[in-house]
Every structure is written in C-alpha cells, then in structure tokens.
Amino acid sequence: MFKSTQSNSVFYALIFLACMSPLISQTVQAKPVLFGWLESIYLQPSGERIVAKLDTGAKTSSVYASNIQLFKKDGKRWVRFTIPAKRGGNAIDMERPLLRETLVKEHIGESVPRYVVKLNFCLEGKFYNAEFTLADRENFNYRAILGRSMLQRQIIVDPGKKFIADKTCKIVPTGTPEKSP
C-alpha cells in the first residue's frame, strides 16, 4: 500500500507540474540589462548616433525633431520630420505613420500636444521599435529621452554611470525586419 500511495503522489505531482509549466514559463523573464543614465542609441536605418537620456521620470520617449509636417499617404495620416544634425553628424529626414497625438506636460507645468511615431534604434547590439513623441529639444542637453514605457523592457538605469553600453550596433539594411524585444 505504501508504494501505491507514493506512486499516486508522484503521478499527481507530475500532472500538477505539467499543468503549471506554461504559467511558470510566462513569469520567467529575460535578465535585466544595466545601462547608465546617458547612452548612445543608433537610429535605424541610418545608424546615426544620438545621445539619449534614460529618464525614469518621463513616461514616453521623445526625440528632437524639426520641420514637422502632417500629410496623407494612402488615406492615412503620416508625419514628415527632420532629426537635426549635431557635431558633424548628418540630419535625418524621416516619414512615419502617425500613431496618435498626445498631451505632454512640460517642465513649466503646461501640457502641449505632440505627435507620436514609432522609431527603430539599436542599443548595445539589440534592435528596438519604440514609440517616441516628436519635440523641439533644441534648448535641451540631449536629443532623445528614453522613458519608462521603453525602459520597462528589462532595463535598469544606474544614475551614477554614463555610456556603459556596448557600442556594437550596426546599420540594418533597408527591408530587413528589425527585432522588437
């Protein structure tokens, strides 16, 4: 009788583990990656380097854009804009589908409307596709901010460090699908 009870216990334990394994695997996540509060991101597909502030106080990511124009393409709203050059870099002209318009609270407490688009970039050899608001950041120190909505993808920010990410990003050839961790 002892062996039967022990066999039943093992049998039920195996059934329990088989049923729970999908739930357990969903809660296991990738190991968090540590970055400094300033890092270089590489805008795709050009590979142009932009210094980004990893800002846990900002909800949404933002990028410096000028010449922002709304237009229609195939009956949908798109945005045409330029990411200005800095320190010998190249200005980048882009067109992206408009995801939405949002209100962003500025330092002075006033909310201003901004367009939201998806941009592809590389950070430490990994490619990301994230939402960015288009903003006039000419008077700010950094041309881009990575906000919490991006940082929650298993990124930890060390406020005492800068530029600790590996800089092994390459240009993604046009037409190549980019990863979006």
C-alpha positions as CSV (number, residue, x, y, z in Angstrom):
1,M,0.0,0.0,0.0
2,F,2.9,2.4,0.7
3,K,4.2,2.0,-2.8
4,S,0.8,2.7,-4.3
5,T,0.4,5.9,-2.3
6,Q,3.9,7.0,-3.2
7,S,3.2,6.3,-6.9
8,N,0.0,8.2,-6.7
9,S,1.8,11.2,-5.2
10,V,4.4,11.2,-7.9
11,F,1.7,10.8,-10.6
12,Y,-0.2,13.8,-9.2
13,A,2.9,15.9,-8.8
14,L,3.8,15.3,-12.4
15,I,0.3,16.2,-13.6
16,F,0.5,19.4,-11.4
17,L,3.9,20.4,-12.9
18,A,2.7,19.7,-16.5
19,C,-0.3,22.0,-15.9
20,M,1.7,24.7,-14.2
21,S,4.6,24.8,-16.6
22,P,3.0,27.2,-19.1
23,L,2.2,29.6,-16.3
24,I,5.7,29.3,-14.8
25,S,7.4,29.9,-18.2
26,Q,5.3,33.1,-18.7
27,T,6.5,34.6,-15.5
28,V,10.2,33.9,-16.2
29,Q,11.6,36.9,-17.9
30,A,14.9,37.9,-19.5
31,K,17.7,39.0,-17.2
32,P,17.6,42.8,-16.8
33,V,20.3,44.8,-18.5
34,L,22.2,47.6,-16.7
35,F,22.8,51.0,-18.6
36,G,24.0,54.4,-17.5
37,W,21.7,57.4,-17.3
38,L,23.2,58.6,-20.7
39,E,23.7,56.1,-23.5
40,S,24.3,56.2,-27.3
41,I,21.5,54.9,-29.4
42,Y,21.8,54.4,-33.1
43,L,18.8,55.4,-35.2
44,Q,17.9,52.9,-37.9
45,P,18.2,52.5,-40.7
46,S,20.9,55.3,-41.0
47,G,22.9,54.2,-37.9
48,E,23.2,57.9,-36.9
49,R,24.4,58.1,-33.2
50,I,22.1,60.1,-30.8
51,V,22.9,60.6,-27.1
52,A,19.8,59.6,-25.2
53,K,19.0,60.3,-21.5
54,L,17.4,57.3,-19.9
55,D,14.8,59.1,-17.9
56,T,12.7,57.1,-15.4
57,G,10.7,60.3,-14.6
58,A,9.4,60.5,-18.2
59,K,6.6,58.1,-19.2
60,T,7.1,58.4,-23.0
61,S,10.3,58.5,-25.1
62,S,11.0,61.7,-27.0
63,V,13.3,62.7,-29.9
64,Y,14.4,66.1,-31.1
65,A,12.5,66.8,-34.4
66,S,12.2,69.9,-36.6
67,N,10.2,70.7,-39.8
68,I,7.3,68.6,-38.5
69,Q,4.6,68.3,-41.1
70,L,1.4,66.2,-41.2
71,F,0.4,64.7,-44.5
72,K,-1.8,62.0,-46.0
73,K,-0.4,58.8,-47.6
74,D,-2.7,56.1,-48.9
75,G,-5.6,57.8,-46.9
76,K,-3.7,57.6,-43.6
77,R,-2.1,60.3,-41.5
78,W,1.7,60.4,-41.6
79,V,4.4,62.7,-40.2
80,R,7.4,64.1,-42.1
81,F,10.2,65.5,-39.9
82,T,13.9,66.1,-39.6
83,I,16.2,65.0,-36.8
84,P,18.8,67.7,-36.9
85,A,22.5,67.0,-37.1
86,K,24.8,67.6,-34.1
87,R,28.6,67.8,-34.0
88,G,29.5,66.7,-37.5
89,G,26.6,64.3,-37.9
90,N,24.0,64.2,-40.6
91,A,20.5,65.5,-40.4
92,I,18.0,62.7,-40.9
93,D,14.8,63.2,-42.9
94,M,12.1,60.7,-42.0
95,E,8.5,59.8,-42.7
96,R,6.5,57.7,-40.3
97,P,2.8,56.8,-39.8
98,L,1.2,58.9,-37.1
99,L,0.3,56.6,-34.2
100,R,-1.6,59.3,-32.2
101,E,-1.5,62.7,-30.8
102,T,-0.8,63.1,-27.1
103,L,-0.5,65.8,-24.4
104,V,2.9,66.0,-22.7
105,K,3.4,68.0,-19.6
106,E,6.5,70.3,-19.8
107,H,8.7,71.5,-17.0
108,I,6.7,74.6,-16.5
109,G,3.6,72.6,-15.9
110,E,1.9,73.3,-19.2
111,S,0.6,70.5,-21.4
112,V,1.5,70.7,-25.1
113,P,0.3,68.5,-27.9
114,R,2.8,66.2,-29.6
115,Y,2.8,63.6,-32.4
116,V,3.7,60.0,-31.6
117,V,5.6,57.8,-34.1
118,K,7.4,54.5,-33.9
119,L,11.2,54.7,-34.4
120,N,13.7,51.9,-34.8
121,F,17.0,52.1,-33.0
122,C,19.9,50.0,-31.7
123,L,21.2,50.0,-28.1
124,E,24.0,47.6,-27.1
125,G,23.6,45.4,-30.2
126,K,19.9,44.9,-29.8
127,F,17.3,46.5,-32.0
128,Y,14.2,48.1,-30.6
129,N,11.0,49.6,-32.1
130,A,9.5,52.1,-29.7
131,E,7.1,55.0,-29.5
132,F,8.6,58.5,-29.5
133,T,7.0,61.9,-29.3
134,L,8.4,64.5,-31.7
135,A,9.6,67.5,-29.8
136,D,11.6,70.7,-30.2
137,R,14.5,69.8,-27.9
138,E,16.9,72.4,-29.3
139,N,17.3,74.0,-25.9
140,F,17.8,70.7,-24.1
141,N,21.1,68.9,-23.5
142,Y,20.1,65.6,-25.1
143,R,18.4,65.0,-28.4
144,A,16.5,62.0,-27.1
145,I,14.9,60.6,-24.0
146,L,14.1,57.0,-23.3
147,G,11.1,57.0,-21.0
148,R,9.6,54.4,-18.7
149,S,7.4,52.8,-21.4
150,M,10.7,51.8,-23.2
151,L,12.8,51.2,-20.0
152,Q,10.3,48.7,-18.6
153,R,11.6,46.2,-21.2
154,Q,14.0,44.8,-18.6
155,I,16.3,47.8,-18.4
156,I,17.9,49.1,-15.2
157,V,19.4,52.6,-15.1
158,D,22.4,53.3,-12.9
159,P,22.3,57.0,-12.2
160,G,26.0,57.1,-11.3
161,K,27.2,55.8,-14.7
162,K,27.2,57.1,-18.3
163,F,27.9,55.3,-21.6
164,I,28.4,51.8,-20.3
165,A,26.5,50.1,-23.1
166,D,28.5,48.1,-25.7
167,K,28.6,50.1,-28.9
168,T,28.3,47.1,-31.3
169,C,25.3,48.4,-33.3
170,K,25.3,48.0,-37.0
171,I,23.1,49.6,-39.7
172,V,20.2,47.4,-40.6
173,P,19.9,47.0,-44.3
174,T,16.7,48.5,-45.7
175,G,14.0,45.9,-45.9
176,T,15.5,43.8,-43.1
177,P,13.0,43.1,-40.4
178,E,14.1,44.6,-37.1
179,K,13.7,42.9,-33.7
180,S,11.5,44.5,-31.1
181,P,12.3,43.0,-27.7
